[in-house]
Amino acid sequence: MIGVTPLGILTDKPGPSREFYRQVLGIERVQTCPELRSLEARGTLMRLESPQVEVFATETRLLERTEKTLISSEHRLIMRPRNPQSLVERLTVAGIDITLTARGFASFEDMNGISWEIRGLT
């Protein structure tokens, strides 16, 4: 897809994950790559592509330190669906617990432990 950054997700549940990302989240392109077998990671790599998904990542570091400079890091995927209410309904039917935030966003964790945020609910 032109203008879309692909995302890689490592899973040990490729079949259910593929169905969830396509049918529930409505991600346009979900591809399964060959199974990974390395010292750091094991599982099936899935490539997700959608103009509705953004990556959010932030790190806090202490520059005065010479060791263990990383204090915290946060990674989540942000979903900007065309029809947010429909997505919330599909997640509810799929049995996914959704938390509404004070900012009018919703958040949930998928079967692979990935944190998602839904925007555009208000």
The first five atom37 places (N, CA, C, CB, O) and aatype in JSON, in Angstrom:
{
  "aatype": [12, 9, 7, 19, 16, 14, 10, 7, 9, 10, 16, 3, 11, 14, 7, 14, 15, 1, 6, 13, 18, 1, 5, 19, 10, 7, 9, 6, 1, 19, 5, 16, 4, 14, 6, 10, 1, 15, 10, 6, 0, 1, 7, 16, 10, 12, 1, 10, 6, 15, 14, 5, 19, 6, 19, 13, 0, 16, 6, 16, 1, 10, 10, 6, 1, 16, 6, 11, 16, 10, 9, 15, 15, 6, 8, 1, 10, 9, 12, 1, 14, 1, 2, 14, 5, 15, 10, 19, 6, 1, 10, 16, 19, 0, 7, 9, 3, 9, 16, 10, 16, 0, 1, 7, 13, 0, 15, 13, 6, 3, 12, 2, 7, 9, 15, 17, 6, 9, 1, 7, 10, 16],
  "atom_mask": [
    [1, 1, 1, 1, 1],
    [1, 1, 1, 1, 1],
    [1, 1, 1, 0, 1],
    [1, 1, 1, 1, 1],
    [1, 1, 1, 1, 1],
    [1, 1, 1, 1, 1],
    [1, 1, 1, 1, 1],
    [1, 1, 1, 0, 1],
    [1, 1, 1, 1, 1],
    [1, 1, 1, 1, 1],
    [1, 1, 1, 1, 1],
    [1, 1, 1, 1, 1],
    [1, 1, 1, 1, 1],
    [1, 1, 1, 1, 1],
    [1, 1, 1, 0, 1],
    [1, 1, 1, 1, 1],
    [1, 1, 1, 1, 1],
    [1, 1, 1, 1, 1],
    [1, 1, 1, 1, 1],
    [1, 1, 1, 1, 1],
    [1, 1, 1, 1, 1],
    [1, 1, 1, 1, 1],
    [1, 1, 1, 1, 1],
    [1, 1, 1, 1, 1],
    [1, 1, 1, 1, 1],
    [1, 1, 1, 0, 1],
    [1, 1, 1, 1, 1],
    [1, 1, 1, 1, 1],
    [1, 1, 1, 1, 1],
    [1, 1, 1, 1, 1],
    [1, 1, 1, 1, 1],
    [1, 1, 1, 1, 1],
    [1, 1, 1, 1, 1],
    [1, 1, 1, 1, 1],
    [1, 1, 1, 1, 1],
    [1, 1, 1, 1, 1],
    [1, 1, 1, 1, 1],
    [1, 1, 1, 1, 1],
    [1, 1, 1, 1, 1],
    [1, 1, 1, 1, 1],
    [1, 1, 1, 1, 1],
    [1, 1, 1, 1, 1],
    [1, 1, 1, 0, 1],
    [1, 1, 1, 1, 1],
    [1, 1, 1, 1, 1],
    [1, 1, 1, 1, 1],
    [1, 1, 1, 1, 1],
    [1, 1, 1, 1, 1],
    [1, 1, 1, 1, 1],
    [1, 1, 1, 1, 1],
    [1, 1, 1, 1, 1],
    [1, 1, 1, 1, 1],
    [1, 1, 1, 1, 1],
    [1, 1, 1, 1, 1],
    [1, 1, 1, 1, 1],
    [1, 1, 1, 1, 1],
    [1, 1, 1, 1, 1],
    [1, 1, 1, 1, 1],
    [1, 1, 1, 1, 1],
    [1, 1, 1, 1, 1],
    [1, 1, 1, 1, 1],
    [1, 1, 1, 1, 1],
    [1, 1, 1, 1, 1],
    [1, 1, 1, 1, 1],
    [1, 1, 1, 1, 1],
    [1, 1, 1, 1, 1],
    [1, 1, 1, 1, 1],
    [1, 1, 1, 1, 1],
    [1, 1, 1, 1, 1],
    [1, 1, 1, 1, 1],
    [1, 1, 1, 1, 1],
    [1, 1, 1, 1, 1],
    [1, 1, 1, 1, 1],
    [1, 1, 1, 1, 1],
    [1, 1, 1, 1, 1],
    [1, 1, 1, 1, 1],
    [1, 1, 1, 1, 1],
    [1, 1, 1, 1, 1],
    [1, 1, 1, 1, 1],
    [1, 1, 1, 1, 1],
    [1, 1, 1, 1, 1],
    [1, 1, 1, 1, 1],
    [1, 1, 1, 1, 1],
    [1, 1, 1, 1, 1],
    [1, 1, 1, 1, 1],
    [1, 1, 1, 1, 1],
    [1, 1, 1, 1, 1],
    [1, 1, 1, 1, 1],
    [1, 1, 1, 1, 1],
    [1, 1, 1, 1, 1],
    [1, 1, 1, 1, 1],
    [1, 1, 1, 1, 1],
    [1, 1, 1, 1, 1],
    [1, 1, 1, 1, 1],
    [1, 1, 1, 0, 1],
    [1, 1, 1, 1, 1],
    [1, 1, 1, 1, 1],
    [1, 1, 1, 1, 1],
    [1, 1, 1, 1, 1],
    [1, 1, 1, 1, 1],
    [1, 1, 1, 1, 1],
    [1, 1, 1, 1, 1],
    [1, 1, 1, 1, 1],
    [1, 1, 1, 0, 1],
    [1, 1, 1, 1, 1],
    [1, 1, 1, 1, 1],
    [1, 1, 1, 1, 1],
    [1, 1, 1, 1, 1],
    [1, 1, 1, 1, 1],
    [1, 1, 1, 1, 1],
    [1, 1, 1, 1, 1],
    [1, 1, 1, 1, 1],
    [1, 1, 1, 0, 1],
    [1, 1, 1, 1, 1],
    [1, 1, 1, 1, 1],
    [1, 1, 1, 1, 1],
    [1, 1, 1, 1, 1],
    [1, 1, 1, 1, 1],
    [1, 1, 1, 1, 1],
    [1, 1, 1, 0, 1],
    [1, 1, 1, 1, 1],
    [1, 1, 1, 1, 1]
  ],
  "atom_positions": [
    [[0.85, -1.18, 0.0], [0.0, 0.0, 0.0], [0.89, 1.25, 0.0], [-0.96, 0.0, 1.23], [1.84, 1.33, 0.79]],
    [[0.61, 2.17, -0.83], [1.4, 3.39, -0.94], [1.05, 4.32, 0.21], [1.15, 4.08, -2.29], [-0.13, 4.52, 0.51]],
    [[2.08, 4.89, 0.86], [1.86, 5.85, 1.94], [1.48, 5.23, 3.27], [0.0, 0.0, 0.0], [1.06, 5.94, 4.18]],
    [[1.62, 3.91, 3.41], [1.27, 3.22, 4.64], [2.52, 2.51, 5.16], [0.1, 2.2, 4.42], [3.2, 1.82, 4.4]],
    [[2.81, 2.69, 6.44], [3.94, 2.01, 7.05], [3.5, 0.63, 7.53], [4.53, 2.84, 8.23], [2.58, 0.53, 8.35]],
    [[4.12, -0.44, 7.03], [3.72, -1.77, 7.49], [4.19, -2.01, 8.93], [4.3, -2.86, 6.56], [5.22, -1.49, 9.36]],
    [[3.4, -2.8, 9.66], [3.71, -3.15, 11.03], [3.97, -4.64, 11.1], [2.56, -2.74, 11.98], [3.31, -5.42, 10.43]],
    [[4.93, -5.03, 11.92], [5.21, -6.44, 12.12], [4.77, -6.86, 13.51], [0.0, 0.0, 0.0], [5.08, -6.2, 14.5]],
    [[4.04, -7.97, 13.58], [3.57, -8.51, 14.85], [3.98, -9.96, 14.92], [2.03, -8.35, 15.0], [3.73, -10.73, 13.99]],
    [[4.61, -10.34, 16.01], [5.02, -11.71, 16.22], [3.96, -12.43, 17.05], [6.41, -11.78, 16.92], [3.56, -11.94, 18.1]],
    [[3.5, -13.58, 16.59], [2.42, -14.29, 17.27], [2.66, -15.8, 17.26], [1.08, -13.98, 16.62], [3.33, -16.33, 16.37]],
    [[2.11, -16.45, 18.26], [2.11, -17.91, 18.25], [0.71, -18.43, 17.92], [2.59, -18.46, 19.62], [0.44, -19.63, 18.02]],
    [[-0.18, -17.5, 17.52], [-1.55, -17.85, 17.13], [-1.86, -17.22, 15.76], [-2.59, -17.37, 18.2], [-2.7, -16.33, 15.69]],
    [[-1.22, -17.66, 14.69], [-1.39, -16.98, 13.41], [-2.8, -17.03, 12.84], [-0.45, -17.57, 12.42], [-3.28, -16.03, 12.3]],
    [[-3.48, -18.15, 12.95], [-4.84, -18.26, 12.39], [-5.82, -17.31, 13.08], [0.0, 0.0, 0.0], [-6.42, -16.48, 12.41]],
    [[-5.99, -17.43, 14.41], [-6.9, -16.52, 15.1], [-6.48, -15.05, 14.98], [-7.0, -16.9, 16.56], [-7.33, -14.16, 14.92]],
    [[-5.17, -14.8, 14.96], [-4.69, -13.42, 14.85], [-5.07, -12.83, 13.5], [-3.16, -13.36, 15.05], [-5.54, -11.7, 13.42]],
    [[-4.86, -13.61, 12.43], [-5.2, -13.15, 11.08], [-6.68, -12.8, 11.0], [-4.84, -14.23, 10.03], [-7.06, -11.76, 10.46]],
    [[-7.52, -13.67, 11.54], [-8.96, -13.44, 11.52], [-9.32, -12.19, 12.34], [-9.72, -14.66, 12.06], [-10.14, -11.38, 11.9]],
    [[-8.73, -12.03, 13.52], [-9.01, -10.88, 14.37], [-8.62, -9.57, 13.68], [-8.26, -11.02, 15.7], [-9.41, -8.62, 13.65]],
    [[-7.41, -9.52, 13.13], [-6.94, -8.28, 12.51], [-7.75, -7.92, 11.27], [-5.46, -8.4, 12.15], [-8.0, -6.74, 11.0]],
    [[-8.15, -8.92, 10.5], [-8.95, -8.66, 9.29], [-10.41, -8.38, 9.62], [-8.85, -9.85, 8.33], [-10.96, -7.35, 9.24]],
    [[-11.04, -9.33, 10.32], [-12.5, -9.26, 10.51], [-12.92, -8.28, 11.59], [-13.03, -10.61, 10.85], [-13.88, -7.53, 11.4]],
    [[-12.23, -8.28, 12.73], [-12.64, -7.42, 13.85], [-12.08, -6.01, 13.68], [-12.17, -8.02, 15.19], [-12.83, -5.04, 13.74]],
    [[-10.77, -5.9, 13.47], [-10.18, -4.56, 13.35], [-10.35, -3.96, 11.96], [-8.71, -4.62, 13.69], [-10.26, -2.74, 11.81]],
    [[-10.58, -4.77, 10.96], [-10.79, -4.24, 9.61], [-9.52, -3.79, 8.93], [0.0, 0.0, 0.0], [-9.55, -2.91, 8.07]],
    [[-8.4, -4.38, 9.3], [-7.12, -4.03, 8.67], [-7.12, -4.6, 7.25], [-5.9, -4.58, 9.49], [-7.38, -5.78, 7.03]],
    [[-6.81, -3.73, 6.3], [-6.95, -4.06, 4.89], [-6.04, -5.18, 4.41], [-6.7, -2.86, 4.08], [-6.46, -6.04, 3.64]],
    [[-4.79, -5.18, 4.87], [-3.85, -6.19, 4.39], [-3.17, -6.86, 5.58], [-2.79, -5.56, 3.44], [-2.51, -6.2, 6.39]],
    [[-3.34, -8.17, 5.68], [-2.71, -8.97, 6.73], [-1.98, -10.1, 6.01], [-3.76, -9.51, 7.79], [-2.62, -10.94, 5.37]],
    [[-0.66, -10.13, 6.13], [0.13, -11.16, 5.47], [0.87, -11.98, 6.52], [1.13, -10.54, 4.47], [1.33, -11.45, 7.53]],
    [[0.98, -13.27, 6.28], [1.72, -14.15, 7.17], [3.07, -14.44, 6.54], [0.94, -15.47, 7.45], [3.15, -14.88, 5.4]],
    [[4.12, -14.18, 7.29], [5.49, -14.43, 6.83], [5.95, -15.78, 7.39], [6.46, -13.27, 7.28], [5.3, -16.34, 8.27]],
    [[7.06, -16.3, 6.9], [7.56, -17.59, 7.42], [7.82, -17.52, 8.92], [8.85, -18.0, 6.68], [8.11, -16.45, 9.47]],
    [[7.7, -18.67, 9.57], [7.91, -18.74, 11.01], [9.34, -18.37, 11.37], [7.57, -20.15, 11.54], [10.29, -18.79, 10.71]],
    [[9.48, -17.58, 12.44], [10.8, -17.17, 12.92], [11.3, -18.15, 13.96], [10.75, -15.74, 13.5], [10.55, -18.62, 14.81]],
    [[12.56, -18.44, 13.88], [13.2, -19.27, 14.9], [14.57, -18.67, 15.16], [13.3, -20.78, 14.46], [15.52, -18.91, 14.41]],
    [[14.67, -17.89, 16.23], [15.94, -17.3, 16.6], [16.09, -17.36, 18.11], [16.05, -15.83, 16.08], [15.17, -17.81, 18.8]],
    [[17.21, -16.93, 18.62], [17.42, -16.94, 20.06], [16.54, -15.92, 20.76], [18.89, -16.66, 20.38], [16.13, -16.14, 21.9]],
    [[16.23, -14.8, 20.1], [15.45, -13.74, 20.72], [13.95, -13.91, 20.56], [15.85, -12.43, 20.14], [13.18, -13.5, 21.44]],
    [[13.51, -14.52, 19.48], [12.07, -14.55, 19.2], [11.68, -15.86, 18.53], [11.67, -13.37, 18.31], [12.46, -16.49, 17.82]],
    [[10.45, -16.24, 18.79], [9.86, -17.44, 18.17], [8.43, -17.14, 17.82], [9.96, -18.67, 19.1], [7.74, -16.45, 18.58]],
    [[7.98, -17.63, 16.71], [6.59, -17.46, 16.32], [6.46, -17.1, 14.86], [0.0, 0.0, 0.0], [7.41, -17.17, 14.09]],
    [[5.25, -16.72, 14.5], [4.94, -16.34, 13.13], [4.88, -14.82, 13.04], [3.62, -16.98, 12.66], [4.21, -14.17, 13.84]],
    [[5.56, -14.27, 12.07], [5.54, -12.83, 11.85], [4.38, -12.49, 10.93], [6.89, -12.34, 11.25], [4.23, -13.07, 9.85]],
    [[3.58, -11.54, 11.36], [2.46, -11.07, 10.54], [2.74, -9.61, 10.16], [1.09, -11.21, 11.3], [3.15, -8.81, 10.99]],
    [[2.49, -9.31, 8.92], [2.67, -7.95, 8.41], [1.28, -7.34, 8.24], [3.47, -7.93, 7.05], [0.44, -7.87, 7.51]],
    [[1.04, -6.21, 8.92], [-0.24, -5.52, 8.85], [-0.05, -4.2, 8.12], [-0.82, -5.28, 10.27], [0.92, -3.48, 8.37]],
    [[-0.97, -3.89, 7.22], [-0.92, -2.63, 6.49], [-2.32, -2.03, 6.45], [-0.36, -2.82, 5.06], [-3.27, -2.67, 6.0]],
    [[-2.43, -0.79, 6.92], [-3.71, -0.09, 6.89], [-3.48, 1.4, 7.1], [-4.67, -0.64, 7.96], [-2.68, 1.79, 7.95]],
    [[-4.18, 2.23, 6.34], [-4.08, 3.68, 6.57], [-4.77, 4.09, 7.87], [-4.68, 4.44, 5.39], [-4.66, 5.24, 8.29]],
    [[-5.49, 3.15, 8.51], [-6.19, 3.45, 9.75], [-5.32, 3.25, 11.0], [-7.42, 2.58, 9.86], [-5.74, 3.59, 12.1]],
    [[-4.1, 2.71, 10.83], [-3.26, 2.36, 11.98], [-2.0, 3.22, 12.0], [-2.87, 0.86, 11.94], [-1.35, 3.43, 10.97]],
    [[-1.67, 3.73, 13.19], [-0.44, 4.49, 13.42], [0.31, 3.84, 14.57], [-0.76, 5.99, 13.74], [-0.28, 3.17, 15.41]],
    [[1.61, 4.05, 14.61], [2.45, 3.55, 15.69], [2.77, 4.7, 16.61], [3.75, 2.89, 15.15], [3.16, 5.78, 16.17]],
    [[2.6, 4.47, 17.93], [2.99, 5.47, 18.92], [4.07, 4.84, 19.79], [1.76, 5.95, 19.79], [3.88, 3.76, 20.34]],
    [[5.2, 5.51, 19.89], [6.3, 5.02, 20.73], [6.97, 6.21, 21.4], [7.32, 4.2, 19.9], [7.21, 7.24, 20.76]],
    [[7.27, 6.06, 22.68], [7.98, 7.11, 23.4], [8.93, 6.46, 24.39], [6.98, 8.06, 24.12], [8.66, 5.38, 24.92]],
    [[10.04, 7.14, 24.65], [11.02, 6.66, 25.63], [11.41, 7.81, 26.54], [12.27, 6.07, 24.93], [11.46, 8.97, 26.12]],
    [[11.68, 7.48, 27.8], [12.22, 8.45, 28.74], [13.61, 7.98, 29.13], [11.29, 8.6, 30.0], [13.79, 6.85, 29.59]],
    [[14.58, 8.86, 28.93], [15.98, 8.53, 29.24], [16.58, 9.61, 30.14], [16.82, 8.38, 27.94], [16.21, 10.78, 30.05]],
    [[17.51, 9.19, 31.0], [18.28, 10.12, 31.82], [19.66, 10.25, 31.21], [18.36, 9.65, 33.31], [20.45, 9.31, 31.23]],
    [[19.94, 11.41, 30.66], [21.19, 11.62, 29.95], [22.38, 11.76, 30.89], [21.1, 12.85, 29.08], [23.53, 11.59, 30.47]],
    [[22.12, 12.06, 32.16], [23.2, 12.2, 33.13], [23.82, 10.86, 33.5], [22.7, 12.9, 34.37], [24.95, 10.82, 33.99]],
    [[23.1, 9.77, 33.28], [23.59, 8.44, 33.61], [24.47, 7.89, 32.5], [22.42, 7.5, 33.89], [24.3, 8.22, 31.32]],
    [[25.4, 7.04, 32.9], [26.22, 6.35, 31.91], [25.72, 4.93, 31.68], [27.69, 6.32, 32.35], [26.0, 4.33, 30.64]],
    [[24.97, 4.39, 32.65], [24.38, 3.05, 32.52], [22.89, 3.13, 32.79], [25.07, 2.05, 33.48], [22.43, 4.02, 33.51]],
    [[22.16, 2.2, 32.23], [20.71, 2.11, 32.43], [20.04, 3.48, 32.26], [20.41, 1.55, 33.82], [19.33, 3.96, 33.14]],
    [[20.26, 4.07, 31.1], [19.71, 5.4, 30.83], [18.21, 5.36, 30.53], [20.44, 6.04, 29.67], [17.51, 6.35, 30.72]],
    [[17.73, 4.22, 30.05], [16.32, 4.11, 29.7], [15.49, 3.89, 30.97], [16.09, 2.95, 28.7], [15.66, 2.89, 31.67]],
    [[14.59, 4.83, 31.25], [13.74, 4.74, 32.44], [12.43, 4.05, 32.09], [13.47, 6.15, 33.02], [11.98, 3.16, 32.83]],
    [[11.82, 4.44, 31.0], [10.56, 3.82, 30.6], [10.38, 3.94, 29.09], [9.37, 4.46, 31.34], [10.95, 4.82, 28.44]],
    [[9.59, 3.04, 28.56], [9.23, 3.12, 27.15], [7.79, 2.67, 27.01], [10.19, 2.26, 26.26], [7.32, 1.81, 27.76]],
    [[7.1, 3.26, 26.06], [5.71, 2.92, 25.83], [5.51, 2.75, 24.34], [4.76, 4.01, 26.41], [5.95, 3.57, 23.54]],
    [[4.84, 1.67, 23.99], [4.52, 1.38, 22.59], [3.06, 0.97, 22.52], [5.45, 0.27, 22.01], [2.6, 0.14, 23.3]],
    [[2.35, 1.55, 21.59], [0.98, 1.12, 21.34], [0.63, 1.47, 19.9], [-0.02, 1.78, 22.34], [1.26, 2.31, 19.26]],
    [[-0.39, 0.81, 19.43], [-0.88, 1.08, 18.09], [-2.15, 1.92, 18.21], [-1.15, -0.23, 17.3], [-3.0, 1.65, 19.06]],
    [[-2.26, 2.91, 17.37], [-3.41, 3.8, 17.39], [-4.26, 3.49, 16.17], [-2.98, 5.31, 17.41], [-3.77, 3.47, 15.04]],
    [[-5.53, 3.25, 16.41], [-6.48, 2.93, 15.34], [-7.38, 4.14, 15.13], [-7.33, 1.65, 15.67], [-8.01, 4.62, 16.08]],
    [[-7.45, 4.62, 13.91], [-8.35, 5.71, 13.54], [-9.36, 5.14, 12.52], [-7.56, 6.95, 12.95], [-9.25, 5.39, 11.32]],
    [[-10.33, 4.39, 13.03], [-11.26, 3.7, 12.11], [-12.21, 4.66, 11.42], [-12.06, 2.65, 12.86], [-12.52, 5.73, 11.94]],
    [[-12.67, 4.26, 10.26], [-13.64, 5.06, 9.53], [-14.97, 5.12, 10.27], [-13.85, 4.48, 8.12], [-15.67, 6.13, 10.22]],
    [[-15.31, 4.03, 10.96], [-16.54, 3.98, 11.75], [-16.19, 3.46, 13.15], [-17.62, 3.06, 11.06], [-16.25, 2.26, 13.4]],
    [[-15.81, 4.37, 14.06], [-15.35, 3.95, 15.39], [-16.39, 3.15, 16.18], [-14.96, 5.14, 16.18], [-16.03, 2.18, 16.85]],
    [[-17.65, 3.54, 16.1], [-18.67, 2.84, 16.88], [-18.84, 1.4, 16.4], [-20.01, 3.58, 16.79], [-19.04, 0.49, 17.21]],
    [[-18.76, 1.19, 15.11], [-18.85, -0.17, 14.57], [-17.68, -1.03, 15.06], [-18.87, -0.13, 13.03], [-17.86, -2.2, 15.39]],
    [[-16.49, -0.44, 15.12], [-15.32, -1.17, 15.62], [-15.52, -1.56, 17.08], [-14.05, -0.32, 15.47], [-15.23, -2.69, 17.47]],
    [[-16.02, -0.63, 17.9], [-16.27, -0.93, 19.32], [-17.27, -2.08, 19.44], [-16.8, 0.33, 20.06], [-17.09, -2.96, 20.28]],
    [[-18.29, -2.08, 18.62], [-19.29, -3.16, 18.64], [-18.65, -4.5, 18.26], [-20.45, -2.84, 17.68], [-18.93, -5.51, 18.89]],
    [[-17.8, -4.51, 17.22], [-17.15, -5.75, 16.8], [-16.22, -6.28, 17.89], [-16.36, -5.53, 15.49], [-16.15, -7.48, 18.13]],
    [[-15.5, -5.37, 18.57], [-14.62, -5.78, 19.67], [-15.43, -6.38, 20.82], [-13.8, -4.58, 20.18], [-15.03, -7.38, 21.41]],
    [[-16.57, -5.77, 21.13], [-17.43, -6.27, 22.2], [-17.94, -7.67, 21.87], [-18.61, -5.31, 22.44], [-17.93, -8.55, 22.72]],
    [[-18.38, -7.87, 20.64], [-18.87, -9.19, 20.21], [-17.74, -10.22, 20.27], [-19.44, -9.11, 18.77], [-17.98, -11.38, 20.6]],
    [[-16.5, -9.8, 19.97], [-15.35, -10.69, 20.01], [-14.88, -10.98, 21.43], [-14.2, -10.1, 19.2], [-13.97, -11.78, 21.63]],
    [[-15.5, -10.33, 22.44], [-15.13, -10.58, 23.83], [-13.92, -9.81, 24.31], [0.0, 0.0, 0.0], [-13.3, -10.19, 25.31]],
    [[-13.57, -8.73, 23.62], [-12.42, -7.91, 24.01], [-12.88, -6.84, 25.0], [-11.75, -7.26, 22.76], [-13.83, -6.11, 24.73]],
    [[-12.2, -6.75, 26.14], [-12.5, -5.72, 27.13], [-11.97, -4.38, 26.65], [-11.9, -6.08, 28.51], [-10.8, -4.25, 26.31]],
    [[-12.85, -3.38, 26.63], [-12.5, -2.05, 26.17], [-12.59, -1.09, 27.35], [-13.43, -1.59, 25.0], [-13.54, -1.14, 28.12]],
    [[-11.59, -0.21, 27.47], [-11.58, 0.8, 28.52], [-11.72, 2.16, 27.87], [-10.28, 0.71, 29.37], [-10.95, 2.51, 26.98]],
    [[-12.71, 2.93, 28.31], [-12.87, 4.3, 27.82], [-12.04, 5.23, 28.68], [-14.36, 4.73, 27.84], [-12.03, 5.12, 29.9]],
    [[-11.33, 6.16, 28.04], [-10.49, 7.11, 28.77], [-11.2, 8.45, 28.87], [-9.12, 7.27, 28.08], [-12.19, 8.69, 28.19]],
    [[-10.67, 9.3, 29.72], [-11.26, 10.63, 29.93], [-11.16, 11.5, 28.68], [-10.57, 11.32, 31.1], [-11.95, 12.43, 28.51]],
    [[-10.22, 11.21, 27.81], [-10.03, 12.02, 26.6], [-10.95, 11.63, 25.46], [-8.6, 11.92, 26.13], [-10.85, 12.17, 24.36]],
    [[-11.85, 10.69, 25.71], [-12.76, 10.25, 24.66], [-12.16, 9.19, 23.76], [0.0, 0.0, 0.0], [-12.68, 8.94, 22.67]],
    [[-11.08, 8.56, 24.2], [-10.48, 7.46, 23.46], [-10.91, 6.16, 24.12], [-8.92, 7.58, 23.42], [-11.46, 6.16, 25.22]],
    [[-10.68, 5.08, 23.45], [-10.89, 3.75, 24.03], [-9.58, 2.98, 23.86], [-12.1, 2.99, 23.35], [-8.84, 3.2, 22.91]],
    [[-9.32, 2.07, 24.78], [-8.11, 1.26, 24.67], [-8.45, -0.19, 24.96], [-7.01, 1.77, 25.63], [-9.41, -0.5, 25.67]],
    [[-7.64, -1.08, 24.39], [-7.81, -2.5, 24.61], [-6.49, -3.2, 24.32], [-8.94, -3.08, 23.74], [-5.58, -2.63, 23.73]],
    [[-6.41, -4.44, 24.76], [-5.24, -5.27, 24.48], [-5.71, -6.46, 23.66], [-4.53, -5.73, 25.8], [-6.71, -7.1, 23.99]],
    [[-4.98, -6.75, 22.59], [-5.4, -7.87, 21.74], [-4.83, -9.19, 22.24], [-4.97, -7.62, 20.29], [-4.12, -9.22, 23.25]],
    [[-5.13, -10.28, 21.55], [-4.73, -11.62, 21.97], [-3.23, -11.82, 21.98], [-5.36, -12.63, 21.07], [-2.75, -12.79, 22.58]],
    [[-2.48, -10.93, 21.34], [-1.02, -11.02, 21.31], [-0.36, -10.09, 22.32], [-0.51, -10.7, 19.92], [0.86, -9.92, 22.32]],
    [[-1.17, -9.48, 23.2], [-0.64, -8.6, 24.24], [-0.28, -7.22, 23.74], [0.0, 0.0, 0.0], [0.46, -6.5, 24.41]],
    [[-0.78, -6.83, 22.59], [-0.47, -5.53, 22.01], [-1.53, -4.52, 22.46], [-0.42, -5.6, 20.45], [-2.73, -4.78, 22.38]],
    [[-1.06, -3.37, 22.94], [-1.96, -2.31, 23.38], [-2.39, -1.46, 22.2], [-1.29, -1.44, 24.45], [-1.57, -1.01, 21.4]],
    [[-3.7, -1.24, 22.11], [-4.29, -0.45, 21.03], [-5.07, 0.71, 21.63], [-5.21, -1.32, 20.13], [-5.59, 0.61, 22.74]],
    [[-5.15, 1.78, 20.91], [-5.98, 2.93, 21.28], [-6.87, 3.27, 20.1], [-5.1, 4.17, 21.7], [-6.4, 3.35, 18.96]],
    [[-8.16, 3.46, 20.36], [-9.11, 3.84, 19.31], [-9.38, 5.32, 19.45], [-10.44, 3.01, 19.39], [-9.72, 5.79, 20.54]],
    [[-9.23, 6.04, 18.37], [-9.5, 7.49, 18.39], [-10.68, 7.78, 17.45], [-8.22, 8.3, 17.95], [-11.0, 7.0, 16.56]],
    [[-11.3, 8.92, 17.68], [-12.4, 9.35, 16.84], [-13.77, 8.97, 17.37], [0.0, 0.0, 0.0], [-14.75, 8.98, 16.63]],
    [[-13.85, 8.64, 18.67], [-15.12, 8.22, 19.25], [-16.06, 9.38, 19.56], [-14.87, 7.44, 20.51], [-17.27, 9.18, 19.66]],
    [[-15.54, 10.59, 19.7], [-16.4, 11.72, 20.05], [-16.81, 12.51, 18.84], [-15.71, 12.63, 21.04], [-17.54, 13.49, 18.96]]
  ]
}
